[in-house]
Amino acid sequence: MTCARPTFAEISEWVTDYEKQDRVAHATVHVLPQEDPAHLESGIVAVHLNHGPTSIYRDLDCDPKWTAALTERSGAFPLSGGHLIALGEELLTTGRLSEYLHSRTN
């Protein structure tokens, strides 16, 4: 299904604007080119969690709503109390980034 999506440049600008206000704690955020042939002009937001065994890919569906896909890393990932707190901060700010992207899309 083809639907209107923001451009790669728009998404990149939104992520930059968000990070000026509230950086994604401990995580690394990238805007990547869209691989879907129907939306090559658009992009996805990838958040690499530094304190958890996953990366989160944020993509826009046709509702339009930003949805998350979590990819698992292999192997054990033991966490101390401090790392658990940092993981929670990464997830919280990733959620805030998602809400920000949603507000910019609407």
N, C-alpha and C positions, 0 to 999 in steps of 0.2 A: 504494500500500500504506500502510495506517495502522499506526503503531507508537507506542509510548509514548516521549515525549521530555520532557526537563526543561522547565520553564516559562521564560518570558522573565526573570522575577524571579530564578529560580535561576541561570540562566546569567550574568546581570548580577552577582549576588553572587559567583559563582565567579571571574569576571574581576577584580572588585575585590579579592577575597582574594589572587589570584595577583599582582596588581600591588603589593600590600603587601609580598610576599616577594621578587619579582623582576620589575621593570618590563621591558616589552618594549623593548629598547634601540633608540632612535631612531625607533621605529614608533609609529603612533597606532592604538589599539584602540577599536572601537565594538561594542556589541551592538545589532543591528538586528532589527526585527520580521520574523518569518517570513512569506513571501508565499504559501507553499503552503497552500491552503484547508483541507487536512486537519490542519494543525499551526499554526493562527493563534495559539495560546496560547504557542508556543515562540519561539525566536529563532535568529539566526546571529551568528557573531563575524566581524567584518571587521577586517583588519589592513592599514592603509595603510603601505606601505614608503616611507620618505622618501628612500632612497638607491638605489632600483631601479625599473625600469619596470613595476611591477605592484602590485596589491592582492591580498590572499589572503582568501578567504571560507571560514570554517570552519563546517561544517554536520554534523549528526549523522545518520547513516543508521540503518537498523533493526537493525544487528548487535548492539549499538550501537557505532559507531566514528566518531570525528570525522574527516572527510575534508576535503581542501583543494581549492579551485578557484582558480587564479591567473588574473587578468584582465590583459591586456596594455594598456599605455598606448601611444598612438601617438607616433611620432617617435623620433629618436635620443636616447640617454641616456648621454653620455660620462661616465666615472667616473675620478677620480684614485685613487691608491693608498689614500688615507685614506677615500674614499667606498666603495671596494671592501671595506675592513675593516668599515666601518659597515654595509654591506649584509649581510655575513656575520654580524654581530652581530644584525641584525634577523631574519635567517632562523633563526639558532640559537635565539634567545629565542622566536620564533613557534613553533618546534618544541617547545620546552619548555612553552609555553602549551598547545599541543595535547595533550601528554602529561598535563598537569595536568587539563585538561578531561576527558580520557578517564578518569583516575583518579577524578574526582568523579562521573562518570556511572555508573561501575560500583559 
